[in-house]
Amino acid sequence: MKKKTRVSATEAAKNFGRLVTMVREGRTEFIVERAGIAVARIAPVGDRVFTGRDLVELLLRTGAPDGAFRREVEAGRARLNAPEVPRNPWAS
């Protein structure tokens, strides 16, 4: 999850290639301002991929989850990882 960086229109014009590279490689988003007013956004196209590293950064920023959250996650994991028994096609 990247922070939106604010840049002046002049800076964006002078460094456009560098900004586009940062958007492509770092999924950085820039808000372009003219006279201190946001006028444009330079951002990645398409769906954002949320990586494991993004999750770790998010958890570090927000602090440790409380016990109730931890129990809900464990219950969800248990449900999702429970083995499935195929239905018996011969039973009526």
N, C-alpha and C positions, 0 to 999 in steps of 0.2 A: 504494500500500500504506500504509494509515493505521495509526498506533499506537493501541492501545486505551487510552482515557483512563479513569482511575478517578475516580468521584465518590461522595460520600456520599449516602445515601438522602434526607437533608434537602435537600441541594443539588439533587438530581434532581427532587424534588417542587416546589421553588421555581422551577426553571428548565426545567420539562419541555418547554414549547413551544420554547424556544431549542435544547434538546438534540435534539428531533425535527427541527427545521430543519437543524441541523448534520449529522444522520444522512442526511437526504434530499439536501442539497446537497453536502456534503463527503464523504459515505460514511464518516463518522466512526463509531466504535463506542465505546460507553461501558459500563464495568463498574460496576454500582451496588453499593456496600458499605454494610453496617450493622454498626456496631461493629468496623470494620476487616476484616470478612469479606465476600467477594464473594457476593452473593445473586441478582443479576439482570444481564441484559445488554440494552442497547438497541442494536440493530444494523440495518443495511439488510436488507430482505427481497429474496430472489431472488439471481440470479447476480451476482457481482461482475464488473464490466467492468474489464479491465486495459488502461489507455490507454498511449499512447506516452510521455506524461509520467511515468506510473508506472514504465515501463521505465528511463527516463533516471535517475529518482531511485534506483531499485534499483541500477543500475550505478554511480552516483556513491557510493552507500553501501558497496558491496562492493569497490570498487577495479577497476582495469583487469584484463581477462581475460588469462590467460596465452596463449602461442602455440598450444598444443594446442587450447584452446577456440576460439580465433579460426579455426584451420584447419578444425575441425569445422563451425563456422557457415558458413564459405565453401563447404565441400563440400556442405552441406545446401542452401544457396542455389543452387548450381550445379545440383544434382539437381532442385530444385523449379522452376527457371527454364529447364530444358532443353526445347527444342521437341519436341513429340510428333509423330511421323510416323504418320498414320493407316494402319491395316492395309489392305492391298490385298484387297478382297473377291473379286477375280477370281483371285488366286493360289491354287494348290492345295497 
